[in-house]
Amino acid sequence: MKPLLILALATSAAAADLGGMERDYTAALERRAELDRELDRRLALFNKEIAGLEKSLDRDATGAAKQCAKANQQRLELEAAAKEIETIRADINQRLLKIPKGACSGYDLRRTEALLAASTGPAAEIAPLLSRAKSLARTRLRVRADAQEIAAPWDQRPGRLALASDQAESLRILFEEARQRLDAARVTRREMERLSGKKTTAPHPDDGIDYAARERGVIDAPFSRLQEKIDAMRCAAQNAPTVRILDASADAALAAFSSLSANTRRCRADAAAALKEELSNAVRVAKSVHAEELAYEQERKKHLSRDLEEWKRRRKRESRRLAQQRRFAKTMRPPRRRKDVKGTGRKGPWLTWGSQTDADAPIRLRVTDVDGFEEDPAPYKRVLRSRAFRSLSAAQTWICQRLAGVRERPVIGRSAEFGEEVVSLGDEIRCD
Amino acid sequence: MRLKFLAIPLLLGCHAQLGTSVRVTTPKPFTTPQMGTYEVRPDTPEPELQRPINITVLPFLDSRRMTRPGVDRIWSHDAESRRGRVVQPREIRGIVRRGIERGLKRWPNARILPAEELDLRRDAEAILSGEIQECRVSASFANYRADCAFKIHLRTQDGRSLLDQPILVAGRFSKRIYERPADWRSVEPVPPNPLAPAVERAIEDALLKLLNNESLRNGLMEAAR
């Protein structure tokens, strides 16, 4: 009984709810349609406001962008100037490394002066470069400040965007409400379907509307667009060399240059001192060279005649020694064989004339009287024996005695080894 | 008297070589009245200096290491020593200096200022100095050979170099003494006299290279500018 009662109560309650629900649902749909209309109206107002804002922002942005571009251009120029000063400094420092630390020679001085000459032009450029760069830096700061001044009212919050922001806030609230209502309508309809067993005739809520996406597109997008434009106007700070950095760099370059010229002065002093010392020695050295030459000349004169005599003596002694060697080499040979008997003319220069060489002859005879020699060679052979004489006349007497029977006249005496002992060289002996 | 004038050249002309089997040919005999009186004539024409300049040639430094003081001190009258036949004659600084001075004198617009006067006058535009790095002469059985090498500096009067780097010149002279000796045993000791001329010729060779040197010419032209 009790469950039946509960079922009957539930069924009647559900029937009563369904009717109420349908009424409520219809009313809710109407209110939402009103809300949509309200949203459209406010959105139109909001868009109008945004369009106005954008228009004036664009007007300001044109002026600010001009200033910003100028500042940027100046920044680039400033960077170039700073780079130039830095290059000059690096160059001079590099040159400074090439200067010797110790005493400078003349060659070092030449190199150093060339380095200084190469650095003088760039060093003179530093001051004008620096002053130009400094004025540029100051102008740039001013120009940037101008740009930022134009952007300043837009930066303030709420500032110029106050009305638009308020509108956006109320729009957001409306969107939120619309979203909630839509959700409630959906839930209610589902409930009605469940209660009526899917037989309800209530219209569907308009599911096609995505309020969140609409909110993003209508409110967030214009705001971010505005913000971007304001940011661009602000001429965002970009690092450029400051006056202090420029000053430091120029000071370093000038210091390097002055160090270079100081080193050049030091080199000049070194080289001049070295030359001066050499010059002060020059007179003394020249004198000593002169004295050396004089001494040598005296020595030379003293030795000249003695040298020549000694040279002659040595030469003679040497030739004699060589002749002895040669003769020795000839006598130290194996004993003659049978067929080489004495007197054949093939061996034994000491016995026969035919094969006798110049060097072996104590006295060289030019024999033209062949018949006389063939008749009696004895007197010729006797002459060949070596013998010392006291004088030329003694030699003449001796030789002429030996050659008494020889028809040939005169006899020329030439000797390689015993020449002096027989006759003086080149002398002629006549036997009458 | 007239007979004497005739006889002396005849006797000299007829003086025959002593009885040797090889002929000895030597460089010019040791009869230079004053050494270093030769003329150095470069093959290239002398440079045209823009204005007259005074050039001083300082006596060279001798940086050779003396190995045998007895032999190296003077022109040796006999190059033979226990260590071979090599000598380093010391008395060549005058020869070098005179040679350079004689060579430079030939250049138009170049005047030589003696080093002794430089101290008083101080108006030389170019000062040439240098050092003897090597100068030696050797005599073998077959030839003489002299090698000399110098290092030259050219500076202005305030000590600045007129050259980028020192000029190095080397001269050489060698001469065969014997013409195809038939028998090496018959070779006689080297006559001493031609040693000095051989060194002189080597110095002359080196100085010729110096006076032809492009950087020396450029340096002097820079001094005349």
Interface residues (C-beta under 8 A of the other chain):
Chain A: S105 G106 Y107 L109 R110 E113 R268 D270 A271 A272 A273 A274 L275 K276 E278 L279 S280 A282 V283 V285 A286 V289 H290 E292 E293 A295 Y296 E297 E299 R300 H303 L304 D307 W311 K312 R314 R315 K316 E318 S319 L322 Q325 A416 G419 G426
Chain B: A16 L18 G19 T20 F30 Q34 M35 L58 P59 I74 W75 H77 D78 R90 E91 R93 G94 R97 A115 E116 L118 D119 I127 S129 H153 R155 Q157 D158 G159 R160 S161 L162 L163 D164 Q165 P166 R185 S186 E188 P189 P191 P192 N193
